[in-house]
């Protein structure tokens, strides 16, 4: 199931409330302000701060 890109217009980072970007593989959302990544599972973004990964740990 693919992520609906139209959702990017209404989604925000739950930690800082800033804009989220879809990564190049389209399997996660990135908050460049907080430098964290939210996984997308079965087309659903997992916007839980405690489950987010640090951007520095990934090759974005």
PDBQT receptor file of N, H, CA, C and O in Angstrom, charges set to zero:
ATOM      1  N   UNK A   1       0.849  -1.182   0.000  1.00  0.00    +0.000 N 
ATOM      2  CA  UNK A   1       0.000   0.000   0.000  1.00  0.00    +0.000 C 
ATOM      3  C   UNK A   1       0.891   1.242   0.000  1.00  0.00    +0.000 C 
ATOM      4  O   UNK A   1       1.768   1.380   0.853  1.00  0.00    +0.000 OA
ATOM      5  N   UNK A   2       0.672   2.124  -0.936  1.00  0.00    +0.000 N 
ATOM      6  H   UNK A   2      -0.041   2.012  -1.629  1.00  0.00    +0.000 HD
ATOM      7  CA  UNK A   2       1.499   3.323  -1.072  1.00  0.00    +0.000 C 
ATOM      8  C   UNK A   2       0.975   4.446  -0.181  1.00  0.00    +0.000 C 
ATOM      9  O   UNK A   2      -0.212   4.513   0.139  1.00  0.00    +0.000 OA
ATOM     10  N   UNK A   3       1.883   5.310   0.204  1.00  0.00    +0.000 N 
ATOM     11  H   UNK A   3       2.847   5.255  -0.056  1.00  0.00    +0.000 HD
ATOM     12  CA  UNK A   3       1.541   6.475   1.015  1.00  0.00    +0.000 C 
ATOM     13  C   UNK A   3       0.863   7.520   0.134  1.00  0.00    +0.000 C 
ATOM     14  O   UNK A   3       1.332   7.803  -0.968  1.00  0.00    +0.000 OA
ATOM     15  N   UNK A   4      -0.227   8.089   0.612  1.00  0.00    +0.000 N 
ATOM     16  H   UNK A   4      -0.608   7.859   1.507  1.00  0.00    +0.000 HD
ATOM     17  CA  UNK A   4      -0.963   9.132  -0.107  1.00  0.00    +0.000 C 
ATOM     18  C   UNK A   4      -0.227  10.463   0.078  1.00  0.00    +0.000 C 
ATOM     19  O   UNK A   4      -0.258  11.045   1.162  1.00  0.00    +0.000 OA
ATOM     20  N   UNK A   5       0.428  10.939  -0.972  1.00  0.00    +0.000 N 
ATOM     21  H   UNK A   5       0.453  10.467  -1.853  1.00  0.00    +0.000 HD
ATOM     22  CA  UNK A   5       1.252  12.148  -0.893  1.00  0.00    +0.000 C 
ATOM     23  C   UNK A   5       0.437  13.409  -0.571  1.00  0.00    +0.000 C 
ATOM     24  O   UNK A   5       0.994  14.401  -0.101  1.00  0.00    +0.000 OA
ATOM     25  N   UNK A   6      -0.853  13.375  -0.816  1.00  0.00    +0.000 N 
ATOM     26  H   UNK A   6      -1.306  12.569  -1.198  1.00  0.00    +0.000 HD
ATOM     27  CA  UNK A   6      -1.700  14.527  -0.484  1.00  0.00    +0.000 C 
ATOM     28  C   UNK A   6      -1.754  14.765   1.027  1.00  0.00    +0.000 C 
ATOM     29  O   UNK A   6      -2.033  15.878   1.472  1.00  0.00    +0.000 OA
ATOM     30  N   UNK A   7      -1.487  13.718   1.815  1.00  0.00    +0.000 N 
ATOM     31  H   UNK A   7      -1.260  12.814   1.453  1.00  0.00    +0.000 HD
ATOM     32  CA  UNK A   7      -1.476  13.863   3.265  1.00  0.00    +0.000 C 
ATOM     33  C   UNK A   7      -0.363  14.788   3.754  1.00  0.00    +0.000 C 
ATOM     34  O   UNK A   7      -0.468  15.366   4.836  1.00  0.00    +0.000 OA
ATOM     35  N   UNK A   8       0.701  14.932   2.965  1.00  0.00    +0.000 N 
ATOM     36  H   UNK A   8       0.786  14.463   2.086  1.00  0.00    +0.000 HD
ATOM     37  CA  UNK A   8       1.814  15.795   3.369  1.00  0.00    +0.000 C 
ATOM     38  C   UNK A   8       1.368  17.237   3.596  1.00  0.00    +0.000 C 
ATOM     39  O   UNK A   8       1.979  17.967   4.377  1.00  0.00    +0.000 OA
ATOM     40  N   UNK A   9       0.308  17.640   2.916  1.00  0.00    +0.000 N 
ATOM     41  H   UNK A   9      -0.188  17.047   2.282  1.00  0.00    +0.000 HD
ATOM     42  CA  UNK A   9      -0.197  19.005   3.063  1.00  0.00    +0.000 C 
ATOM     43  C   UNK A   9      -0.801  19.261   4.442  1.00  0.00    +0.000 C 
ATOM     44  O   UNK A   9      -0.835  20.404   4.897  1.00  0.00    +0.000 OA
ATOM     45  N   UNK A  10      -1.280  18.207   5.113  1.00  0.00    +0.000 N 
ATOM     46  H   UNK A  10      -1.253  17.278   4.742  1.00  0.00    +0.000 HD
ATOM     47  CA  UNK A  10      -1.937  18.401   6.406  1.00  0.00    +0.000 C 
ATOM     48  C   UNK A  10      -1.162  17.826   7.582  1.00  0.00    +0.000 C 
ATOM     49  O   UNK A  10      -1.430  18.175   8.731  1.00  0.00    +0.000 OA
ATOM     50  N   UNK A  11      -0.193  16.940   7.302  1.00  0.00    +0.000 N 
ATOM     51  H   UNK A  11       0.025  16.656   6.368  1.00  0.00    +0.000 HD
ATOM     52  CA  UNK A  11       0.581  16.334   8.391  1.00  0.00    +0.000 C 
ATOM     53  C   UNK A  11       1.672  17.278   8.876  1.00  0.00    +0.000 C 
ATOM     54  O   UNK A  11       2.218  18.071   8.108  1.00  0.00    +0.000 OA
ATOM     55  N   UNK A  12       1.977  17.176  10.162  1.00  0.00    +0.000 N 
ATOM     56  H   UNK A  12       1.533  16.532  10.785  1.00  0.00    +0.000 HD
ATOM     57  CA  UNK A  12       3.063  17.951  10.760  1.00  0.00    +0.000 C 
ATOM     58  C   UNK A  12       3.783  17.059  11.764  1.00  0.00    +0.000 C 
ATOM     59  O   UNK A  12       3.226  16.076  12.252  1.00  0.00    +0.000 OA
ATOM     60  N   UNK A  13       4.991  17.407  12.054  1.00  0.00    +0.000 N 
ATOM     61  H   UNK A  13       5.443  18.206  11.658  1.00  0.00    +0.000 HD
ATOM     62  CA  UNK A  13       5.765  16.672  13.048  1.00  0.00    +0.000 C 
ATOM     63  C   UNK A  13       5.063  16.798  14.407  1.00  0.00    +0.000 C 
ATOM     64  O   UNK A  13       4.775  17.910  14.848  1.00  0.00    +0.000 OA
ATOM     65  N   UNK A  14       4.789  15.684  15.064  1.00  0.00    +0.000 N 
ATOM     66  H   UNK A  14       5.023  14.781  14.705  1.00  0.00    +0.000 HD
ATOM     67  CA  UNK A  14       4.112  15.760  16.358  1.00  0.00    +0.000 C 
ATOM     68  C   UNK A  14       4.981  16.370  17.464  1.00  0.00    +0.000 C 
ATOM     69  O   UNK A  14       4.463  16.796  18.496  1.00  0.00    +0.000 OA
ATOM     70  N   UNK A  15       6.273  16.412  17.252  1.00  0.00    +0.000 N 
ATOM     71  H   UNK A  15       6.694  16.066  16.414  1.00  0.00    +0.000 HD
ATOM     72  CA  UNK A  15       7.176  16.964  18.265  1.00  0.00    +0.000 C 
ATOM     73  C   UNK A  15       7.272  18.492  18.168  1.00  0.00    +0.000 C 
ATOM     74  O   UNK A  15       7.134  19.188  19.174  1.00  0.00    +0.000 OA
ATOM     75  N   UNK A  16       7.507  19.012  16.955  1.00  0.00    +0.000 N 
ATOM     76  H   UNK A  16       7.619  18.447  16.138  1.00  0.00    +0.000 HD
ATOM     77  CA  UNK A  16       7.736  20.461  16.805  1.00  0.00    +0.000 C 
ATOM     78  C   UNK A  16       6.651  21.170  16.000  1.00  0.00    +0.000 C 
ATOM     79  O   UNK A  16       6.625  22.399  15.943  1.00  0.00    +0.000 OA
ATOM     80  N   UNK A  17       5.759  20.407  15.381  1.00  0.00    +0.000 N 
ATOM     81  H   UNK A  17       5.780  19.408  15.427  1.00  0.00    +0.000 HD
ATOM     82  CA  UNK A  17       4.644  20.930  14.569  1.00  0.00    +0.000 C 
ATOM     83  C   UNK A  17       5.090  21.553  13.249  1.00  0.00    +0.000 C 
ATOM     84  O   UNK A  17       4.330  22.296  12.630  1.00  0.00    +0.000 OA
ATOM     85  N   UNK A  18       6.315  21.258  12.814  1.00  0.00    +0.000 N 
ATOM     86  H   UNK A  18       6.933  20.654  13.317  1.00  0.00    +0.000 HD
ATOM     87  CA  UNK A  18       6.817  21.770  11.532  1.00  0.00    +0.000 C 
ATOM     88  C   UNK A  18       6.515  20.774  10.418  1.00  0.00    +0.000 C 
ATOM     89  O   UNK A  18       6.002  19.683  10.663  1.00  0.00    +0.000 OA
ATOM     90  N   UNK A  19       6.842  21.169   9.198  1.00  0.00    +0.000 N 
ATOM     91  H   UNK A  19       7.260  22.056   8.999  1.00  0.00    +0.000 HD
ATOM     92  CA  UNK A  19       6.569  20.382   7.997  1.00  0.00    +0.000 C 
ATOM     93  C   UNK A  19       7.352  19.071   7.967  1.00  0.00    +0.000 C 
ATOM     94  O   UNK A  19       8.491  18.995   8.428  1.00  0.00    +0.000 OA
ATOM     95  N   UNK A  20       6.715  18.046   7.414  1.00  0.00    +0.000 N 
ATOM     96  H   UNK A  20       5.789  18.107   7.040  1.00  0.00    +0.000 HD
ATOM     97  CA  UNK A  20       7.353  16.755   7.185  1.00  0.00    +0.000 C 
ATOM     98  C   UNK A  20       7.592  16.582   5.690  1.00  0.00    +0.000 C 
ATOM     99  O   UNK A  20       6.822  17.078   4.867  1.00  0.00    +0.000 OA
ATOM    100  N   UNK A  21       8.668  15.871   5.347  1.00  0.00    +0.000 N 
ATOM    101  H   UNK A  21       9.293  15.468   6.016  1.00  0.00    +0.000 HD
ATOM    102  CA  UNK A  21       8.998  15.587   3.948  1.00  0.00    +0.000 C 
ATOM    103  C   UNK A  21       9.069  14.085   3.755  1.00  0.00    +0.000 C 
ATOM    104  O   UNK A  21       9.483  13.349   4.650  1.00  0.00    +0.000 OA
ATOM    105  N   UNK A  22       8.664  13.644   2.589  1.00  0.00    +0.000 N 
ATOM    106  H   UNK A  22       8.328  14.242   1.861  1.00  0.00    +0.000 HD
ATOM    107  CA  UNK A  22       8.762  12.238   2.230  1.00  0.00    +0.000 C 
ATOM    108  C   UNK A  22      10.192  11.961   1.787  1.00  0.00    +0.000 C 
ATOM    109  O   UNK A  22      10.751  12.720   0.996  1.00  0.00    +0.000 OA
ATOM    110  N   UNK A  23      10.793  10.878   2.290  1.00  0.00    +0.000 N 
ATOM    111  H   UNK A  23      10.339  10.262   2.933  1.00  0.00    +0.000 HD
ATOM    112  CA  UNK A  23      12.168  10.575   1.891  1.00  0.00    +0.000 C 
ATOM    113  C   UNK A  23      12.199  10.028   0.467  1.00  0.00    +0.000 C 
ATOM    114  O   UNK A  23      11.152   9.761  -0.123  1.00  0.00    +0.000 OA
ATOM    115  N   UNK A  24      13.395   9.863  -0.080  1.00  0.00    +0.000 N 
ATOM    116  H   UNK A  24      14.246  10.080   0.399  1.00  0.00    +0.000 HD
ATOM    117  CA  UNK A  24      13.539   9.453  -1.481  1.00  0.00    +0.000 C 
ATOM    118  C   UNK A  24      12.997   8.048  -1.748  1.00  0.00    +0.000 C 
ATOM    119  O   UNK A  24      12.531   7.777  -2.855  1.00  0.00    +0.000 OA
ATOM    120  N   UNK A  25      13.045   7.154  -0.769  1.00  0.00    +0.000 N 
ATOM    121  H   UNK A  25      13.424   7.374   0.130  1.00  0.00    +0.000 HD
ATOM    122  CA  UNK A  25      12.511   5.798  -0.935  1.00  0.00    +0.000 C 
ATOM    123  C   UNK A  25      11.006   5.734  -0.715  1.00  0.00    +0.000 C 
ATOM    124  O   UNK A  25      10.375   4.708  -0.968  1.00  0.00    +0.000 OA
ATOM    125  N   UNK A  26      10.436   6.841  -0.242  1.00  0.00    +0.000 N 
ATOM    126  H   UNK A  26      10.948   7.675  -0.037  1.00  0.00    +0.000 HD
ATOM    127  CA  UNK A  26       9.006   6.953   0.057  1.00  0.00    +0.000 C 
ATOM    128  C   UNK A  26       8.558   5.924   1.086  1.00  0.00    +0.000 C 
ATOM    129  O   UNK A  26       7.440   5.415   1.010  1.00  0.00    +0.000 OA
ATOM    130  N   UNK A  27       9.432   5.615   2.055  1.00  0.00    +0.000 N 
ATOM    131  H   UNK A  27      10.340   6.028   2.116  1.00  0.00    +0.000 HD
ATOM    132  CA  UNK A  27       9.068   4.681   3.116  1.00  0.00    +0.000 C 
ATOM    133  C   UNK A  27       9.117   5.319   4.502  1.00  0.00    +0.000 C 
ATOM    134  O   UNK A  27       8.950   4.639   5.515  1.00  0.00    +0.000 OA
ATOM    135  N   UNK A  28       9.349   6.630   4.536  1.00  0.00    +0.000 N 
ATOM    136  H   UNK A  28       9.485   7.182   3.713  1.00  0.00    +0.000 HD
ATOM    137  CA  UNK A  28       9.343   7.333   5.818  1.00  0.00    +0.000 C 
ATOM    138  C   UNK A  28       9.174   8.834   5.600  1.00  0.00    +0.000 C 
ATOM    139  O   UNK A  28       9.405   9.363   4.512  1.00  0.00    +0.000 OA
ATOM    140  N   UNK A  29       8.761   9.499   6.684  1.00  0.00    +0.000 N 
ATOM    141  H   UNK A  29       8.574   9.070   7.567  1.00  0.00    +0.000 HD
ATOM    142  CA  UNK A  29       8.618  10.952   6.687  1.00  0.00    +0.000 C 
ATOM    143  C   UNK A  29       9.734  11.541   7.534  1.00  0.00    +0.000 C 
ATOM    144  O   UNK A  29      10.070  11.006   8.591  1.00  0.00    +0.000 OA
ATOM    145  N   UNK A  30      10.306  12.640   7.070  1.00  0.00    +0.000 N 
ATOM    146  H   UNK A  30      10.033  13.075   6.212  1.00  0.00    +0.000 HD
ATOM    147  CA  UNK A  30      11.455  13.251   7.724  1.00  0.00    +0.000 C 
ATOM    148  C   UNK A  30      11.076  14.635   8.246  1.00  0.00    +0.000 C 
ATOM    149  O   UNK A  30      10.451  15.431   7.545  1.00  0.00    +0.000 OA
ATOM    150  N   UNK A  31      11.468  14.904   9.491  1.00  0.00    +0.000 N 
ATOM    151  H   UNK A  31      11.976  14.257  10.060  1.00  0.00    +0.000 HD
ATOM    152  CA  UNK A  31      11.370  16.252  10.037  1.00  0.00    +0.000 C 
ATOM    153  C   UNK A  31      12.794  16.799  10.068  1.00  0.00    +0.000 C 
ATOM    154  O   UNK A  31      13.612  16.383  10.888  1.00  0.00    +0.000 OA
ATOM    155  N   UNK A  32      13.077  17.726   9.174  1.00  0.00    +0.000 N 
ATOM    156  H   UNK A  32      12.413  18.064   8.507  1.00  0.00    +0.000 HD
ATOM    157  CA  UNK A  32      14.426  18.286   9.086  1.00  0.00    +0.000 C 
ATOM    158  C   UNK A  32      14.738  19.171  10.284  1.00  0.00    +0.000 C 
ATOM    159  O   UNK A  32      15.906  19.342  10.632  1.00  0.00    +0.000 OA
ATOM    160  N   UNK A  33      13.725  19.733  10.916  1.00  0.00    +0.000 N 
ATOM    161  H   UNK A  33      12.776  19.594  10.634  1.00  0.00    +0.000 HD
ATOM    162  CA  UNK A  33      13.936  20.588  12.083  1.00  0.00    +0.000 C 
ATOM    163  C   UNK A  33      14.381  19.777  13.297  1.00  0.00    +0.000 C 
ATOM    164  O   UNK A  33      15.351  20.135  13.966  1.00  0.00    +0.000 OA
ATOM    165  N   UNK A  34      13.672  18.683  13.580  1.00  0.00    +0.000 N 
ATOM    166  H   UNK A  34      12.884  18.392  13.036  1.00  0.00    +0.000 HD
ATOM    167  CA  UNK A  34      14.002  17.815  14.725  1.00  0.00    +0.000 C 
ATOM    168  C   UNK A  34      15.072  16.787  14.383  1.00  0.00    +0.000 C 
ATOM    169  O   UNK A  34      15.666  16.176  15.272  1.00  0.00    +0.000 OA
ATOM    170  N   UNK A  35      15.316  16.600  13.075  1.00  0.00    +0.000 N 
ATOM    171  H   UNK A  35      14.834  17.096  12.353  1.00  0.00    +0.000 HD
ATOM    172  CA  UNK A  35      16.259  15.585  12.590  1.00  0.00    +0.000 C 
ATOM    173  C   UNK A  35      15.845  14.173  13.028  1.00  0.00    +0.000 C 
ATOM    174  O   UNK A  35      16.650  13.384  13.523  1.00  0.00    +0.000 OA
ATOM    175  N   UNK A  36      14.545  13.891  12.820  1.00  0.00    +0.000 N 
ATOM    176  H   UNK A  36      13.890  14.532  12.418  1.00  0.00    +0.000 HD
ATOM    177  CA  UNK A  36      14.034  12.560  13.110  1.00  0.00    +0.000 C 
ATOM    178  C   UNK A  36      13.208  12.044  11.925  1.00  0.00    +0.000 C 
ATOM    179  O   UNK A  36      12.734  12.814  11.089  1.00  0.00    +0.000 OA
ATOM    180  N   UNK A  37      13.055  10.722  11.883  1.00  0.00    +0.000 N 
ATOM    181  H   UNK A  37      13.440  10.097  12.562  1.00  0.00    +0.000 HD
ATOM    182  CA  UNK A  37      12.375  10.047  10.778  1.00  0.00    +0.000 C 
ATOM    183  C   UNK A  37      11.244   9.204  11.342  1.00  0.00    +0.000 C 
ATOM    184  O   UNK A  37      11.428   8.465  12.310  1.00  0.00    +0.000 OA
ATOM    185  N   UNK A  38      10.073   9.321  10.730  1.00  0.00    +0.000 N 
ATOM    186  H   UNK A  38       9.924   9.921   9.944  1.00  0.00    +0.000 HD
ATOM    187  CA  UNK A  38       8.903   8.538  11.109  1.00  0.00    +0.000 C 
ATOM    188  C   UNK A  38       8.659   7.494  10.018  1.00  0.00    +0.000 C 
ATOM    189  O   UNK A  38       8.514   7.844   8.847  1.00  0.00    +0.000 OA
ATOM    190  N   UNK A  39       8.614   6.239  10.390  1.00  0.00    +0.000 N 
ATOM    191  H   UNK A  39       8.731   5.955  11.342  1.00  0.00    +0.000 HD
ATOM    192  CA  UNK A  39       8.407   5.135   9.452  1.00  0.00    +0.000 C 
ATOM    193  C   UNK A  39       6.987   5.166   8.895  1.00  0.00    +0.000 C 
ATOM    194  O   UNK A  39       6.049   5.594   9.568  1.00  0.00    +0.000 OA
ATOM    195  N   UNK A  40       6.849   4.706   7.660  1.00  0.00    +0.000 N 
ATOM    196  H   UNK A  40       7.611   4.359   7.113  1.00  0.00    +0.000 HD
ATOM    197  CA  UNK A  40       5.535   4.489   7.045  1.00  0.00    +0.000 C 
ATOM    198  C   UNK A  40       5.358   2.986   6.902  1.00  0.00    +0.000 C 
ATOM    199  O   UNK A  40       6.154   2.325   6.235  1.00  0.00    +0.000 OA
ATOM    200  N   UNK A  41       4.306   2.437   7.530  1.00  0.00    +0.000 N 
ATOM    201  H   UNK A  41       3.658   2.973   8.072  1.00  0.00    +0.000 HD
ATOM    202  CA  UNK A  41       4.011   0.995   7.461  1.00  0.00    +0.000 C 
ATOM    203  C   UNK A  41       2.669   0.785   6.770  1.00  0.00    +0.000 C 
ATOM    204  O   UNK A  41       1.649   1.324   7.201  1.00  0.00    +0.000 OA
ATOM    205  N   UNK A  42       2.676   0.019   5.722  1.00  0.00    +0.000 N 
ATOM    206  H   UNK A  42       3.505  -0.418   5.372  1.00  0.00    +0.000 HD
ATOM    207  CA  UNK A  42       1.447  -0.274   4.967  1.00  0.00    +0.000 C 
ATOM    208  C   UNK A  42       0.703   1.004   4.582  1.00  0.00    +0.000 C 
ATOM    209  O   UNK A  42      -0.527   1.051   4.626  1.00  0.00    +0.000 OA
ATOM    210  N   UNK A  43       1.456   2.039   4.205  1.00  0.00    +0.000 N 
ATOM    211  H   UNK A  43       2.455   2.001   4.170  1.00  0.00    +0.000 HD
ATOM    212  CA  UNK A  43       0.862   3.299   3.768  1.00  0.00    +0.000 C 
ATOM    213  C   UNK A  43       0.439   4.220   4.892  1.00  0.00    +0.000 C 
ATOM    214  O   UNK A  43      -0.109   5.291   4.631  1.00  0.00    +0.000 OA
ATOM    215  N   UNK A  44       0.680   3.831   6.145  1.00  0.00    +0.000 N 
ATOM    216  H   UNK A  44       1.126   2.961   6.356  1.00  0.00    +0.000 HD
ATOM    217  CA  UNK A  44       0.265   4.623   7.303  1.00  0.00    +0.000 C 
ATOM    218  C   UNK A  44       1.498   5.157   8.032  1.00  0.00    +0.000 C 
ATOM    219  O   UNK A  44       2.329   4.373   8.489  1.00  0.00    +0.000 OA
ATOM    220  N   UNK A  45       1.626   6.489   8.146  1.00  0.00    +0.000 N 
ATOM    221  H   UNK A  45       0.951   7.126   7.775  1.00  0.00    +0.000 HD
ATOM    222  CA  UNK A  45       2.778   7.034   8.875  1.00  0.00    +0.000 C 
ATOM    223  C   UNK A  45       2.624   6.800  10.381  1.00  0.00    +0.000 C 
ATOM    224  O   UNK A  45       1.560   7.038  10.952  1.00  0.00    +0.000 OA
ATOM    225  N   UNK A  46       3.686   6.337  11.004  1.00  0.00    +0.000 N 
ATOM    226  H   UNK A  46       4.550   6.143  10.540  1.00  0.00    +0.000 HD
ATOM    227  CA  UNK A  46       3.702   6.090  12.446  1.00  0.00    +0.000 C 
ATOM    228  C   UNK A  46       4.286   7.342  13.105  1.00  0.00    +0.000 C 
ATOM    229  O   UNK A  46       5.501   7.465  13.265  1.00  0.00    +0.000 OA
ATOM    230  N   UNK A  47       3.410   8.258  13.479  1.00  0.00    +0.000 N 
ATOM    231  H   UNK A  47       2.423   8.159  13.348  1.00  0.00    +0.000 HD
ATOM    232  CA  UNK A  47       3.832   9.561  13.999  1.00  0.00    +0.000 C 
ATOM    233  C   UNK A  47       3.921   9.553  15.522  1.00  0.00    +0.000 C 
ATOM    234  O   UNK A  47       3.309  10.377  16.202  1.00  0.00    +0.000 OA
ATOM    235  N   UNK A  48       4.687   8.615  16.034  1.00  0.00    +0.000 N 
ATOM    236  H   UNK A  48       5.185   7.946  15.482  1.00  0.00    +0.000 HD
ATOM    237  CA  UNK A  48       4.924   8.515  17.471  1.00  0.00    +0.000 C 
ATOM    238  C   UNK A  48       6.374   8.892  17.730  1.00  0.00    +0.000 C 
ATOM    239  O   UNK A  48       7.290   8.245  17.222  1.00  0.00    +0.000 OA
ATOM    240  N   UNK A  49       6.580   9.931  18.517  1.00  0.00    +0.000 N 
ATOM    241  H   UNK A  49       5.836  10.456  18.930  1.00  0.00    +0.000 HD
ATOM    242  CA  UNK A  49       7.928  10.440  18.763  1.00  0.00    +0.000 C 
ATOM    243  C   UNK A  49       8.821   9.365  19.365  1.00  0.00    +0.000 C 
ATOM    244  O   UNK A  49       9.999   9.277  19.017  1.00  0.00    +0.000 OA
ATOM    245  N   UNK A  50       8.281   8.552  20.257  1.00  0.00    +0.000 N 
ATOM    246  H   UNK A  50       7.324   8.624  20.539  1.00  0.00    +0.000 HD
ATOM    247  CA  UNK A  50       9.109   7.523  20.905  1.00  0.00    +0.000 C 
ATOM    248  C   UNK A  50       9.502   6.386  19.963  1.00  0.00    +0.000 C 
ATOM    249  O   UNK A  50      10.372   5.585  20.303  1.00  0.00    +0.000 OA
ATOM    250  N   UNK A  51       8.879   6.300  18.788  1.00  0.00    +0.000 N 
ATOM    251  H   UNK A  51       8.172   6.951  18.512  1.00  0.00    +0.000 HD
ATOM    252  CA  UNK A  51       9.243   5.282  17.800  1.00  0.00    +0.000 C 
ATOM    253  C   UNK A  51      10.011   5.857  16.616  1.00  0.00    +0.000 C 
ATOM    254  O   UNK A  51      10.382   5.119  15.703  1.00  0.00    +0.000 OA
ATOM    255  N   UNK A  52      10.251   7.155  16.621  1.00  0.00    +0.000 N 
ATOM    256  H   UNK A  52       9.949   7.755  17.363  1.00  0.00    +0.000 HD
ATOM    257  CA  UNK A  52      10.982   7.803  15.534  1.00  0.00    +0.000 C 
ATOM    258  C   UNK A  52      12.475   7.504  15.651  1.00  0.00    +0.000 C 
ATOM    259  O   UNK A  52      12.999   7.284  16.743  1.00  0.00    +0.000 OA
ATOM    260  N   UNK A  53      13.146   7.502  14.499  1.00  0.00    +0.000 N 
ATOM    261  H   UNK A  53      12.721   7.681  13.612  1.00  0.00    +0.000 HD
ATOM    262  CA  UNK A  53      14.596   7.272  14.464  1.00  0.00    +0.000 C 
ATOM    263  C   UNK A  53      15.309   8.601  14.238  1.00  0.00    +0.000 C 
ATOM    264  O   UNK A  53      14.768   9.505  13.601  1.00  0.00    +0.000 OA
ATOM    265  N   UNK A  54      16.505   8.709  14.754  1.00  0.00    +0.000 N 
ATOM    266  H   UNK A  54      16.945   7.975  15.271  1.00  0.00    +0.000 HD
ATOM    267  CA  UNK A  54      17.306   9.917  14.533  1.00  0.00    +0.000 C 
ATOM    268  C   UNK A  54      17.790   9.932  13.088  1.00  0.00    +0.000 C 
ATOM    269  O   UNK A  54      18.220   8.907  12.559  1.00  0.00    +0.000 OA
ATOM    270  N   UNK A  55      17.718  11.093  12.456  1.00  0.00    +0.000 N 
ATOM    271  H   UNK A  55      17.368  11.926  12.886  1.00  0.00    +0.000 HD
ATOM    272  CA  UNK A  55      18.120  11.243  11.060  1.00  0.00    +0.000 C 
ATOM    273  C   UNK A  55      19.602  10.934  10.884  1.00  0.00    +0.000 C 
ATOM    274  O   UNK A  55      19.982  10.401   9.842  1.00  0.00    +0.000 OA
ATOM    275  N   UNK A  56      20.436  11.238  11.836  1.00  0.00    +0.000 N 
ATOM    276  H   UNK A  56      20.127  11.671  12.683  1.00  0.00    +0.000 HD
ATOM    277  CA  UNK A  56      21.878  10.985  11.724  1.00  0.00    +0.000 C 
ATOM    278  C   UNK A  56      22.196   9.498  11.659  1.00  0.00    +0.000 C 
ATOM    279  O   UNK A  56      23.278   9.124  11.206  1.00  0.00    +0.000 OA
ATOM    280  N   UNK A  57      21.277   8.638  12.102  1.00  0.00    +0.000 N 
ATOM    281  H   UNK A  57      20.398   8.941  12.470  1.00  0.00    +0.000 HD
ATOM    282  CA  UNK A  57      21.482   7.191  12.061  1.00  0.00    +0.000 C 
ATOM    283  C   UNK A  57      21.168   6.597  10.706  1.00  0.00    +0.000 C 
ATOM    284  O   UNK A  57      21.471   5.431  10.455  1.00  0.00    +0.000 OA
ATOM    285  N   UNK A  58      20.568   7.377   9.834  1.00  0.00    +0.000 N 
ATOM    286  H   UNK A  58      20.321   8.324  10.038  1.00  0.00    +0.000 HD
ATOM    287  CA  UNK A  58      20.136   6.887   8.524  1.00  0.00    +0.000 C 
ATOM    288  C   UNK A  58      20.845   7.646   7.423  1.00  0.00    +0.000 C 
ATOM    289  O   UNK A  58      21.350   8.747   7.643  1.00  0.00    +0.000 OA
ATOM    290  N   UNK A  59      20.881   7.074   6.271  1.00  0.00    +0.000 N 
ATOM    291  H   UNK A  59      20.471   6.180   6.092  1.00  0.00    +0.000 HD
ATOM    292  CA  UNK A  59      21.463   7.737   5.105  1.00  0.00    +0.000 C 
ATOM    293  C   UNK A  59      20.359   8.434   4.330  1.00  0.00    +0.000 C 
ATOM    294  O   UNK A  59      19.794   7.863   3.397  1.00  0.00    +0.000 OA
ATOM    295  N   UNK A  60      20.054   9.652   4.710  1.00  0.00    +0.000 N 
ATOM    296  H   UNK A  60      20.513  10.115   5.468  1.00  0.00    +0.000 HD
ATOM    297  CA  UNK A  60      18.993  10.433   4.050  1.00  0.00    +0.000 C 
ATOM    298  C   UNK A  60      19.599  11.397   3.076  1.00  0.00    +0.000 C 
ATOM    299  O   UNK A  60      18.876  12.146   2.419  1.00  0.00    +0.000 OA
TER     300      UNK A  60
